[in-house]
Amino acid sequence: MNQANNKKGYYGQWGGAFIPEVLHETFVQLNIAYQKARSDESFWKEYLQLMSNYSGRPTPLTFAENLSNHFGGARIYIKREDLNHTGAHKANNVMGQGLLVKRMGKKRVIAETGAGQHGVATATMAARFGLQCTIYMGEEDVARQRPNVFWMEKLGATVVPVSNGAKTLKDAINEAFRDWVTRMDDTHYVFGTVCGPHPFPEMVAWFQSIIGQEARGQIMEQHGSLPSAVYACVGGGSNALGIFQGFMNNNEVELVGVEAGGKGIDTDQHATRMKGDRAAAGVAQGYKTMFLQDSDGQMLDTHSIAAGLDYVGISPILADLGDSGRVRFEAATDQEVLEALELTMKTEGIIPALESAHAFVQAFKDAPRLSHEEAIIINMSGRGDKDIFTIAHSFDDPSWKAFIVGRGDEYRKSMGE
Ligand SMILES: *Cc1c(COP(=O)(O)O)cnc(C)c1O
């Protein structure tokens, strides 16, 4: 499922592999290794074992009884990707690519990271597999995301701040490709989501399909029939495609992707590529998709309260599923996200990541219109602990402010200022 419709890696008009000539051979090798792994049952078995022993899979499907009662409509189930090692679905992808790296016999991995979550996941995988690891990160992001940079370094990775361009994610991606060109023989680029040149979208979607496989079995067991709808937030699109694949061939299951509405899709501060009028077809970072860009093709600044959804492009697979109408796209604003988060924490004792809370927003809008016999699934891509700085700031919590100021004072004193 979800394999590209031809060798060049197109999904409808989207995708492809726009790569520099020097990387051609590397991509040929990667494709061969990936196809071999995909047709080798022992690879998937080894992957399942690894994910169960190291990352807590299968993750539970939790019936959210209190939320269901609160809205009085559909039975709401939550797929708990937050219970993965490192706290999100990203582990599914990096551990899968790690196994592939082992099979390819390479010794070094590189990755790009924006908010730092993919960097931490990759550094974790590299430590476990004994691989050298270099993470490219925009200088701006290094400054904003110190806790994740700290962990990457403690996990043994080298973090390289990128000072080109806007000093954020897209500049880090360019720099990672530059590195790869110089060290193709011993290095694999662990791409973070279902974007980039073929075969990355298809390969990452394959690793993430473990979410949908589990969720399908779990909902059949717990609810006895398929859900009416499945909700997932969409940054690059990997957690969404992961769970959607479990239900793709059942047209009666509505698939809903929720993008970052930021301050509102009518403003210039959001990251919705499938809604609104700020995105257009383009080729960048090795693939063709809908990019947020101006009329000269310059990438636009994006905004979301959730760092992981703050991205200019979208998976070519999802762009195609949007065209065909198989996936319905919605957007959730920062404000709606905070409200959904607060309700979920207080009613269920569960703290979704800000990214995941986008999916909750749309599910909460739809649930009251459905019957008690129907079920819906929300893919909770990650846990919210990582977001404490942003969430505490957004709720304008005075004791949190006092805590931060107090810590600052302590450090200033200890540094002799
Ligand atoms: C990175 C991240 C996302 C966005 O990535 P996708 O590829 O769209 O899944 C969503 N949720 C969490 C918790 C993340 O860490």
Ligand as a Chemical Component Dictionary entry (heavy atoms), coordinates in Angstrom:
data_LIG
# 
_chem_comp.id                   LIG 
_chem_comp.type                 NON-POLYMER 
_chem_comp.pdbx_formal_charge   0 
_chem_comp.three_letter_code    LIG 
# 
loop_
_chem_comp_atom.comp_id 
_chem_comp_atom.atom_id 
_chem_comp_atom.alt_atom_id 
_chem_comp_atom.type_symbol 
_chem_comp_atom.charge 
_chem_comp_atom.model_Cartn_x 
_chem_comp_atom.model_Cartn_y 
_chem_comp_atom.model_Cartn_z 
_chem_comp_atom.pdbx_ordinal 
LIG C1 C1 C 0 7.530 15.666 14.516 1  
LIG C2 C2 C 0 6.195 15.526 15.101 2  
LIG C3 C3 C 0 5.025 15.692 14.323 3  
LIG C4 C4 C 0 5.029 16.088 12.873 4  
LIG O1 O1 O 0 5.574 15.164 11.998 5  
LIG P1 P1 P 0 4.704 14.277 10.973 6  
LIG O2 O2 O 0 5.724 13.792 10.017 7  
LIG O3 O3 O 0 3.677 15.153 10.338 8  
LIG O4 O4 O 0 4.086 13.197 11.757 9  
LIG C5 C5 C 0 3.799 15.468 14.936 10 
LIG N1 N1 N 0 3.709 15.157 16.243 11 
LIG C6 C6 C 0 4.809 15.019 17.026 12 
LIG C7 C7 C 0 4.628 14.671 18.467 13 
LIG C8 C8 C 0 6.079 15.200 16.485 14 
LIG O5 O5 O 0 7.159 15.060 17.277 15 
# 
loop_
_chem_comp_bond.comp_id 
_chem_comp_bond.atom_id_1 
_chem_comp_bond.atom_id_2 
_chem_comp_bond.value_order 
_chem_comp_bond.pdbx_ordinal 
LIG C1 C2 SING 1  
LIG C2 C3 SING 2  
LIG C2 C8 DOUB 3  
LIG C3 C4 SING 4  
LIG C3 C5 DOUB 5  
LIG C4 O1 SING 6  
LIG O1 P1 SING 7  
LIG P1 O2 DOUB 8  
LIG P1 O3 SING 9  
LIG P1 O4 SING 10 
LIG C5 N1 SING 11 
LIG N1 C6 DOUB 12 
LIG C6 C7 SING 13 
LIG C6 C8 SING 14 
LIG C8 O5 SING 15 
# 
